């Protein structure tokens, strides 16, 4: 027996409610709510469901709205800055938990900006260049030996 699809207007209404709930979930997450708090507030079955919906909403925003990656990165940097600014007085007072949290924020910022990526050395040495350098150094050593005489 084939399953019947709900009428188009019912599907559309359901789709609107999903979009609205995802939008609200994103706002709550940006506002600092935990996944469990979002799940409880918006009626998700689990915190995993809330997390998955926020991920889907953000992915849809990136693809559908062509939200540039740089704008999203800047949003994340702004959030990290706000958190660090709020924490900074405690860091200056020597609060070790605040210092640890600030270091984690700084680490996250470095990752977001790609500052921890391995550095690439410029230039490429080929074996021919290395062999030529070895031959040149060997010739210089031999020339120095003939000028000073044999070693005892």
C-alpha positions as CSV (number, residue, x, y, z in Angstrom):
1,X,0.0,0.0,0.0
2,X,1.5,3.3,-1.0
3,X,1.8,6.0,1.6
4,X,-0.1,9.2,1.1
5,X,1.6,12.5,1.2
6,X,-0.1,15.3,3.1
7,X,-1.7,18.0,1.1
8,X,0.7,20.7,-0.2
9,X,-0.6,23.4,2.2
10,X,0.0,21.1,5.2
11,X,3.5,20.4,4.0
12,X,4.1,24.1,3.5
13,X,2.9,24.9,7.0
14,X,5.1,22.1,8.5
15,X,8.1,23.4,6.5
16,X,7.5,27.0,7.8
17,X,7.3,25.7,11.4
18,X,10.6,23.8,10.9
19,X,12.3,26.9,9.5
20,X,11.0,29.1,12.3
21,X,12.1,26.6,15.0
22,X,15.5,26.4,13.4
23,X,15.8,30.1,13.2
24,X,14.9,30.4,16.9
25,X,17.3,27.7,17.8
26,X,20.1,29.5,16.0
27,X,19.3,32.7,17.8
28,X,19.3,30.9,21.2
29,X,22.6,29.3,20.4
30,X,24.2,32.6,19.4
31,X,22.8,33.9,22.6
32,X,24.8,31.4,24.5
33,X,22.2,28.7,25.4
34,X,23.3,25.1,25.7
35,X,22.0,22.4,23.4
36,X,20.0,21.0,26.3
37,X,18.4,24.4,27.0
38,X,17.5,24.9,23.3
39,X,16.0,21.4,23.2
40,X,13.9,22.1,26.3
41,X,12.8,25.5,25.2
42,X,11.8,24.5,21.7
43,X,10.5,21.0,22.3
44,X,13.3,18.9,20.7
45,X,13.4,15.3,21.7
46,X,17.1,15.6,22.6
47,X,20.0,18.0,22.7
48,X,21.4,16.2,19.7
49,X,18.2,17.1,17.7
50,X,18.7,20.7,18.6
51,X,22.3,20.6,17.6
52,X,21.5,18.9,14.3
53,X,18.8,21.4,13.5
54,X,21.1,24.4,14.1
55,X,23.8,22.8,11.9
56,X,21.2,22.3,9.2
57,X,20.0,25.9,9.5
58,X,23.5,27.2,9.3
59,X,24.4,25.0,6.4
60,X,21.2,26.1,4.6
61,X,22.1,29.8,5.3
62,X,25.5,29.3,3.9
63,X,24.3,27.6,0.7
64,X,20.9,29.2,0.1
65,X,21.8,32.7,1.1
66,X,25.3,32.4,-0.2
67,X,26.6,33.7,3.1
68,X,30.3,34.2,2.5
69,X,32.5,32.1,4.7
70,X,34.4,35.3,5.6
71,X,31.2,36.8,7.1
72,X,30.6,33.7,9.2
73,X,34.2,33.7,10.3
74,X,33.9,37.4,11.3
75,X,30.7,36.5,13.3
76,X,32.6,33.9,15.2
77,X,35.5,36.2,15.8
78,X,33.1,38.9,17.1
79,X,31.6,36.3,19.5
80,X,35.1,35.3,20.7
81,X,36.0,38.9,21.2
82,X,32.9,39.6,23.3
83,X,33.6,36.5,25.5
84,X,37.2,37.5,26.0
85,X,36.3,41.1,26.8
86,X,33.8,39.9,29.4
87,X,36.4,37.6,30.9
88,X,39.4,39.9,30.8
89,X,39.0,41.7,34.1
90,X,39.1,38.3,35.9
91,X,42.2,37.3,33.8
92,X,44.0,40.5,34.9
93,X,43.0,39.7,38.6
94,X,44.9,36.4,38.2
95,X,41.8,34.1,38.3
96,X,43.3,30.8,37.0
97,X,40.0,29.5,35.6
98,X,39.5,32.7,33.7
99,X,43.1,32.5,32.4
100,X,42.5,28.9,31.2
101,X,39.2,29.9,29.5
102,X,40.9,32.9,27.9
103,X,43.7,30.7,26.6
104,X,41.1,28.3,25.1
105,X,39.4,31.3,23.4
106,X,42.7,32.5,22.1
107,X,43.4,29.0,20.8
108,X,40.0,28.9,19.1
109,X,40.7,32.3,17.5
110,X,44.1,31.1,16.2
111,X,42.4,28.0,14.6
112,X,39.7,30.1,13.1
113,X,42.3,32.4,11.5
114,X,44.6,29.6,10.5
115,X,47.4,30.9,12.6
116,X,48.4,27.4,13.7
117,X,48.7,26.0,10.2
118,X,52.2,24.7,9.4
119,X,54.4,27.3,7.9
120,X,55.6,26.6,4.4
121,X,59.2,27.3,3.7
122,X,59.9,29.1,0.5
123,X,61.9,27.5,-2.3
124,X,62.5,23.9,-3.2
125,X,65.8,22.2,-3.2
126,X,66.4,19.5,-5.8
127,X,68.9,16.7,-5.5
128,X,71.0,18.3,-8.3
129,X,71.3,21.5,-6.2
130,X,72.3,19.5,-3.1
131,X,74.8,17.4,-5.1
132,X,76.3,20.6,-6.6
133,X,76.6,22.1,-3.1
134,X,78.3,19.0,-1.7
135,X,80.7,18.9,-4.6
136,X,81.6,22.6,-4.1
137,X,82.2,22.1,-0.4
138,X,84.3,19.0,-1.0
139,X,86.4,20.9,-3.5
140,X,86.9,23.8,-1.0
141,X,87.9,21.3,1.7
142,X,90.3,19.6,-0.6
143,X,91.8,23.0,-1.7
144,X,92.2,24.0,2.0
145,X,94.0,20.7,2.7
146,X,96.5,21.1,-0.1
147,X,97.3,24.6,1.1
148,X,97.9,23.6,4.7
149,X,99.5,20.2,4.1
150,X,98.4,16.8,5.3
151,X,97.0,16.5,8.8
152,X,99.0,14.5,11.3
